[in-house]
C-alpha cells in the first residue's frame, strides 16, 4: 500500500509540474508564431498604419507567418494600395501564404480595379495551385490585356494539361505580348496537341515568337513539326535558324540530316553553322561525316571545334586527330569503307 501511495504522489507531482510548464511557456504546437515579438493580429493591424514603410513590412511579415487569417486583410490592402513598392510587398505576402490565399485571389481576378485583377492573375501563377487553372483559363478572355498576359504566363507556370486548348485559342490574340506568353506557356506544358497550332507561329512577324516556337517544338518532340522546322532553317533571323536546328536534333528525325548539312555548308552566320554541326553530331548519321570534315576549314574557330566534336562522336577514331583538315581527310580515305 505504501508503494502505491508513493507512486500516486509522484504522479500527482509530475502532472502539476507539467501543467505549470505548459501554462508558463505554452504548448509549442499551439503557440502563435511571432516576428519581431508580434503575432498575426498585430501585423494585420499594422496594414492600416499611416507609415507606408510599416504597412509594407507588415505585408511581408504576414507572408512569412503564413496564416490564413491574413489573406482577406491583405486583399483589402491590395484594393486600397496606390503605391507600386507597397503593392509589390502585398502581393509577395499573398504569394508566401500560398494555397490558403488561392480562393480569395480567384474571387478578385475579375475585380473592378485593374491592379487588383492583374496582380491576382500573377500571384496565382507564382503559387502554382492547380485549383486556379479554370479561373486563369477564363481570364485569357478578359478585356484587360494585362490580365490576359498574366493569365497566359501563370498557366505556363502551373503546367496543367487543362490549359492547353484555351492557350491554343490565345495564340491568335490581338496582343503581341499575350501571344508571346502563350507560346512560352505551351513550351512549358509540352503537350502534343499544341504541335500543329504552334507550327503556324513559325510564320509570325515577331522574331521572339518564332524563336520561342522553335524552342517549344523541340521540347514537345513531335515529328509532325519536322517539315516546318526544316523550313525554319531558312528563316531570315539567325536566332530562329539556330533554334530550329536544335529542335530538329531534339526530335531526332533523320529527315533533318540533309537540310542541316546544307545549313552547315552555306549559312552565313557562325552560330547557325555551329548549331548545325552540333546537331549533326547528335543525330549520328554518317552522311554528315564528309561535310563535317569540310567544316574544319570554316572561318570561325568555334565552328571548327564543334565539327571536330561531331566527327569524334560519329567516327570514334582510335587516336586523337585534333582539328586538322588534312589529317582528317587522310583518315577518312583509309577508313570510309567502314561506314
C-alpha positions as CSV (number, residue, x, y, z in Angstrom):
1,X,0.0,0.0,0.0
2,X,2.9,2.3,0.9
3,X,4.4,1.8,-2.6
4,X,1.0,2.6,-4.2
5,X,0.7,5.8,-2.2
6,X,4.2,7.0,-3.1
7,X,3.5,6.3,-6.8
8,X,0.3,8.3,-6.7
9,X,2.1,11.2,-5.0
10,X,4.8,11.1,-7.7
11,X,2.3,11.0,-10.4
12,X,0.4,14.0,-9.0
13,X,3.6,16.0,-8.6
14,X,4.6,15.2,-12.2
15,X,1.2,16.3,-13.5
16,X,1.3,19.6,-11.6
17,X,4.9,20.2,-12.8
18,X,3.9,19.6,-16.4
19,X,0.8,21.8,-16.1
20,X,2.9,24.7,-14.7
21,X,5.4,24.4,-17.5
22,X,2.6,24.4,-20.1
23,X,0.9,27.4,-18.6
24,X,4.2,29.3,-18.3
25,X,5.5,28.6,-21.8
26,X,2.5,27.5,-23.9
27,X,2.1,24.4,-26.0
28,X,4.7,24.6,-28.7
29,X,2.2,23.3,-31.3
30,X,-0.4,25.9,-30.4
31,X,1.8,28.9,-29.7
32,X,1.3,31.7,-32.3
33,X,4.3,32.3,-34.4
34,X,5.8,35.8,-34.0
35,X,8.0,38.2,-35.9
36,X,9.8,41.0,-34.0
37,X,7.8,39.9,-31.0
38,X,4.4,40.3,-32.6
39,X,1.9,37.8,-34.0
40,X,-0.6,37.8,-36.8
41,X,-3.2,40.1,-35.3
42,X,-0.6,42.8,-34.6
43,X,0.7,42.8,-38.2
44,X,-2.8,42.8,-39.6
45,X,-3.5,46.0,-37.7
46,X,-0.2,47.4,-39.0
47,X,-1.6,47.1,-42.6
48,X,-3.5,50.3,-41.7
49,X,-0.6,52.2,-40.3
50,X,-0.1,55.7,-41.6
51,X,3.5,54.9,-42.4
52,X,3.9,53.3,-45.8
53,X,7.1,51.5,-44.8
54,X,5.4,49.9,-41.8
55,X,2.5,48.8,-44.0
56,X,4.9,47.2,-46.5
57,X,6.8,45.5,-43.6
58,X,3.5,44.2,-42.2
59,X,2.6,42.7,-45.6
60,X,5.9,40.9,-45.9
61,X,5.8,39.6,-42.3
62,X,2.3,38.3,-42.7
63,X,3.6,36.4,-45.7
64,X,6.3,34.9,-43.6
65,X,3.8,33.9,-40.9
66,X,1.7,32.1,-43.5
67,X,-1.5,32.4,-41.5
68,X,-4.8,32.2,-43.5
69,X,-6.3,34.9,-41.2
70,X,-4.1,37.4,-43.1
71,X,-5.5,36.7,-46.5
72,X,-8.6,38.9,-46.5
73,X,-6.8,41.9,-44.8
74,X,-4.1,41.6,-47.5
75,X,-6.7,41.5,-50.3
76,X,-8.3,44.7,-48.8
77,X,-4.9,46.3,-48.6
78,X,-4.3,45.4,-52.2
79,X,-7.5,47.2,-53.2
80,X,-6.6,50.3,-51.2
81,X,-3.0,50.5,-52.4
82,X,-1.8,53.1,-54.9
83,X,2.0,52.8,-54.4
84,X,4.0,50.4,-56.6
85,X,6.5,49.4,-53.9
86,X,3.9,48.7,-51.3
87,X,1.8,46.8,-53.9
88,X,4.7,44.5,-54.5
89,X,5.0,43.8,-50.8
90,X,1.3,42.9,-50.5
91,X,1.5,40.6,-53.5
92,X,4.6,38.9,-52.1
93,X,2.8,38.4,-48.8
94,X,-0.1,36.7,-50.5
95,X,2.2,34.5,-52.6
96,X,4.1,33.5,-49.5
97,X,0.9,32.4,-47.8
98,X,0.3,30.2,-50.8
99,X,-2.6,27.8,-51.1
100,X,-4.8,29.4,-48.4
101,X,-4.8,32.6,-50.5
102,X,-5.9,30.9,-53.8
103,X,-9.6,31.1,-53.3
104,X,-9.6,34.8,-52.4
105,X,-7.3,35.6,-55.4
106,X,-9.6,33.7,-57.8
107,X,-12.5,35.8,-56.5
108,X,-10.8,39.0,-57.4
109,X,-9.3,38.0,-60.7
110,X,-12.2,40.0,-62.4
111,X,-12.2,42.8,-59.8
112,X,-13.3,46.3,-60.9
113,X,-9.8,47.6,-60.0
114,X,-7.3,46.8,-62.7
115,X,-4.2,46.5,-60.4
116,X,-6.1,44.0,-58.2
117,X,-7.1,41.6,-61.0
118,X,-3.7,41.8,-62.7
119,X,-1.8,41.1,-59.6
120,X,-4.3,38.3,-58.7
121,X,-3.6,36.6,-62.0
122,X,0.2,37.0,-61.5
123,X,0.1,35.7,-57.9
124,X,-1.9,32.6,-58.8
125,X,0.9,31.6,-61.2
126,X,3.5,32.1,-58.5
127,X,1.6,29.9,-56.1
128,X,1.1,27.2,-58.8
129,X,-2.0,25.7,-57.3
130,X,-4.0,23.7,-59.9
131,X,-7.3,24.8,-58.5
132,X,-6.7,28.2,-60.2
133,X,-6.5,26.8,-63.7
134,X,-10.1,27.2,-64.6
135,X,-10.2,30.8,-63.5
136,X,-7.0,31.6,-65.3
137,X,-8.3,30.0,-68.5
138,X,-11.3,32.2,-68.3
139,X,-9.1,35.2,-67.7
140,X,-7.5,34.6,-71.1
141,X,-10.7,36.1,-72.5
142,X,-10.5,39.2,-70.3
143,X,-10.9,42.6,-71.9
144,X,-7.9,43.7,-69.9
145,X,-4.8,42.8,-72.0
146,X,-2.6,42.8,-68.8
147,X,-4.9,40.2,-67.2
148,X,-4.6,38.1,-70.4
149,X,-0.8,38.5,-70.4
150,X,-0.6,37.4,-66.7
151,X,-3.1,34.6,-67.2
152,X,-1.1,33.0,-70.0
153,X,2.2,33.4,-68.1
154,X,0.7,31.9,-65.0
155,X,-0.9,28.9,-66.8
156,X,2.6,28.1,-68.1
157,X,4.0,28.1,-64.6
158,X,1.2,25.8,-63.3
159,X,1.7,23.4,-66.3
160,X,-1.8,21.8,-66.1
161,X,-3.0,20.0,-69.3
162,X,-6.4,21.5,-68.9
163,X,-4.9,24.8,-70.1
164,X,-3.7,23.5,-73.5
165,X,-6.9,24.1,-75.5
166,X,-7.6,27.6,-74.1
167,X,-3.9,28.5,-74.7
168,X,-4.1,27.3,-78.3
169,X,-7.0,29.7,-78.8
170,X,-4.9,32.5,-77.2
171,X,-2.2,32.0,-79.9
172,X,-4.4,34.2,-82.1
173,X,-4.8,37.0,-79.5
174,X,-4.5,40.5,-81.0
175,X,-1.9,41.5,-78.4
176,X,1.7,40.6,-79.2
177,X,2.7,40.0,-75.5
178,X,-0.2,37.7,-74.9
179,X,0.9,35.6,-77.9
180,X,4.5,35.6,-76.7
181,X,3.4,34.5,-73.2
182,X,1.1,31.9,-74.7
183,X,3.9,30.3,-76.8
184,X,6.1,30.2,-73.7
185,X,3.3,28.6,-71.7
186,X,2.8,25.9,-74.3
187,X,6.5,25.4,-74.3
188,X,6.5,24.7,-70.6
189,X,3.4,22.4,-70.7
190,X,4.9,20.3,-73.6
191,X,1.7,18.7,-74.9
192,X,1.4,17.2,-78.4
193,X,-2.0,18.9,-79.0
194,X,-0.2,22.2,-79.4
195,X,2.3,21.0,-82.1
196,X,0.4,21.9,-85.3
197,X,-1.1,25.2,-83.8
198,X,2.5,26.2,-82.8
199,X,3.9,25.4,-86.3
200,X,1.8,28.3,-87.6
201,X,3.6,30.6,-85.2
202,X,6.9,30.0,-87.1
203,X,5.4,32.4,-89.7
204,X,4.8,35.2,-87.1
205,X,6.2,38.5,-87.8
206,X,7.8,38.8,-84.4
207,X,11.2,37.2,-84.1
208,X,10.9,36.4,-80.4
209,X,7.7,34.4,-81.1
210,X,9.4,32.4,-83.8
211,X,12.4,31.7,-81.6
212,X,10.2,30.6,-78.7
213,X,8.1,28.5,-81.0
214,X,11.1,26.6,-82.3
215,X,12.2,26.0,-78.8
216,X,8.7,24.8,-77.8
217,X,8.6,22.4,-80.7
218,X,12.0,21.0,-79.7
219,X,10.8,20.3,-76.2
220,X,7.5,18.7,-77.3
221,X,9.4,16.4,-79.7
222,X,6.6,15.7,-82.1
223,X,7.7,14.5,-85.5
224,X,4.8,16.4,-87.1
225,X,6.8,19.6,-86.6
226,X,9.9,18.4,-88.6
227,X,8.9,19.8,-92.0
228,X,8.0,23.1,-90.5
229,X,11.3,23.3,-88.6
230,X,13.2,22.4,-91.8
231,X,11.6,25.4,-93.4
232,X,12.6,27.5,-90.4
233,X,16.2,26.7,-91.2
234,X,15.8,29.3,-93.9
235,X,14.3,32.0,-91.6
236,X,15.8,35.5,-92.1
237,X,16.7,35.6,-88.4
238,X,19.8,33.7,-87.3
239,X,18.3,33.1,-83.8
240,X,15.3,31.2,-85.4
241,X,17.6,29.2,-87.7
242,X,19.8,28.2,-84.7
243,X,16.8,27.1,-82.5
244,X,15.2,25.3,-85.4
245,X,18.4,23.2,-85.8
246,X,18.5,22.5,-82.1
247,X,14.8,21.5,-82.2
248,X,15.4,19.1,-85.1
249,X,18.0,17.2,-83.2
250,X,15.8,17.1,-80.1
251,X,13.1,15.4,-82.2
252,X,15.7,13.1,-83.7
253,X,14.2,12.7,-87.1
254,X,16.7,11.6,-89.8
255,X,14.9,13.6,-92.5
256,X,16.6,16.7,-91.0
257,X,20.1,15.5,-91.9
258,X,20.3,16.8,-95.4
259,X,18.8,20.2,-94.6
260,X,21.2,20.5,-91.7
261,X,24.1,19.7,-93.9
262,X,23.0,22.4,-96.3
263,X,23.0,24.9,-93.3
264,X,26.5,23.8,-92.3
265,X,27.8,24.3,-95.8
266,X,26.0,27.6,-96.6
267,X,24.7,29.6,-93.7
268,X,26.4,33.0,-93.3
269,X,26.1,33.1,-89.5
270,X,28.7,31.1,-87.5
271,X,26.2,30.5,-84.7
272,X,23.8,28.7,-87.0
273,X,26.7,26.7,-88.6
274,X,27.8,25.8,-85.1
275,X,24.3,24.6,-84.1
276,X,24.1,22.6,-87.3
277,X,27.5,20.9,-86.6
278,X,26.4,20.0,-83.1
279,X,23.0,18.7,-84.3
280,X,24.6,16.5,-87.0
281,X,26.9,15.0,-84.4
282,X,23.9,14.2,-82.2
283,X,21.8,12.8,-85.0
284,X,24.6,10.3,-85.7
285,X,24.1,9.9,-89.4
286,X,27.2,9.0,-91.4
287,X,26.1,11.2,-94.4
288,X,27.3,14.2,-92.4
289,X,30.9,13.0,-92.0
290,X,32.4,14.4,-95.2
291,X,30.7,17.7,-94.7
292,X,31.9,18.0,-91.1
293,X,35.4,17.4,-92.4
294,X,34.9,20.2,-94.8
295,X,33.7,22.3,-91.9
296,X,37.2,22.0,-90.4
297,X,38.1,24.8,-92.9
298,X,35.4,27.1,-91.6
299,X,36.4,30.7,-91.0
300,X,35.2,30.6,-87.4
301,X,37.2,28.6,-84.8
302,X,34.1,27.8,-82.8
303,X,32.5,26.1,-85.7
304,X,35.7,24.1,-86.3
305,X,35.8,22.9,-82.7
306,X,32.1,21.8,-82.9
307,X,32.7,20.0,-86.2
308,X,35.7,18.2,-84.5
309,X,33.5,17.1,-81.6
310,X,30.8,15.9,-84.0
311,X,33.4,13.9,-86.0
312,X,34.8,12.3,-82.9
313,X,31.3,11.3,-81.9
314,X,30.4,9.9,-85.4
315,X,33.8,8.3,-86.3
316,X,35.3,7.3,-83.0
317,X,38.9,7.3,-84.3
318,X,41.5,5.3,-82.3
319,X,43.7,8.3,-81.9
320,X,43.2,12.0,-81.4
321,X,43.2,13.6,-84.8
322,X,42.7,17.1,-83.5
323,X,41.0,19.6,-85.8
324,X,43.5,19.4,-88.7
325,X,41.7,19.2,-92.0
326,X,44.4,17.3,-93.9
327,X,44.8,14.7,-91.1
328,X,41.0,14.0,-91.1
329,X,41.0,13.8,-94.9
330,X,43.8,11.2,-94.8
331,X,42.0,9.3,-92.0
332,X,38.7,9.3,-94.0
333,X,40.3,7.9,-97.2
334,X,41.7,5.0,-95.1
335,X,38.5,4.3,-93.1
336,X,35.4,5.3,-95.1
337,X,34.8,1.8,-96.2
338,X,33.9,1.0,-92.6
339,X,30.9,3.4,-92.8
